[in-house]
Amino acid sequence: MGNVKYADCAIFAAGIPVSEQRVRAFVGTDTYLIAADAGYAFCRSLGLCPQLVVGDFDSGEPTGAVEGTEIVRLNPVKDETDTASALCRALDRGFRNIVLFGATGGRLDHTFANLDLCAFAKGAGAALTVVDDHHEIFALRNECRTICGDFEKYVSVFPVGGACTVSLRGFKYPLDHRTLEPFCGLGVSNETTADRAEITVHEGTALIFVTDKDR
């Protein structure tokens, strides 16, 4: 239902681990895998071996790394998180359909920073989707996206970086060129009413949350 259905790159961060079934829905045999610091243990627990590990390893060295795995050691005194650094390396390598696992749970400031990366990636011309067992979160910027309707999920739309103008079709609460202002919860907990629903961000950037209703 969300933004990316098959990832050319997957990043594993150190938040709450995601189920193997959920990961396998996005990751294939040719998906490039990056582990951000302690996300390495999460990745390996699924029987996956990342091609690249990025981090300052303040929580411990990556153990059991196989031959051929590239390890980038960051200075612990830095301006960006290990996950942000991993994303930048994915973008530098030309990946444009990226999924981020282990980005939620734990410290709220880290979760917030990880969600910001969706908008950052969009500004760089890439699609980044944060995925856990109950959410898909992604950014749209000056574009239209058709999603499959799912009556078991909520869809929320929030402006990022300023106001954005949005139209929603195929939703319980439709919008037509409605300007959403920052710090306003107008876009929360909408529902699809059709097999295919349309989100158009005419101007600005919006963060889209697709959330299981049982959360």
Secondary structure, DSSP 8 states (H G I E B T S, - for coil): --S-SS-SEEEE-SSS---HHHHHTT--TT-EEEEETTHHHHHHHTT---SEEEE--TT---TT--TT-EEEE--SS-SS-HHHHHHHHHHHTT--EEEEES-SSS-HHHHHHHHHHHHHHHHTT-EEEEE-SSEEEEEEEEEEEEEE--TTEEEEEEEEEEEEEEEEESBSS-EEEEEE-TT--TTSSB-B-SSEEEEEEEEEEEEEEEEETT-
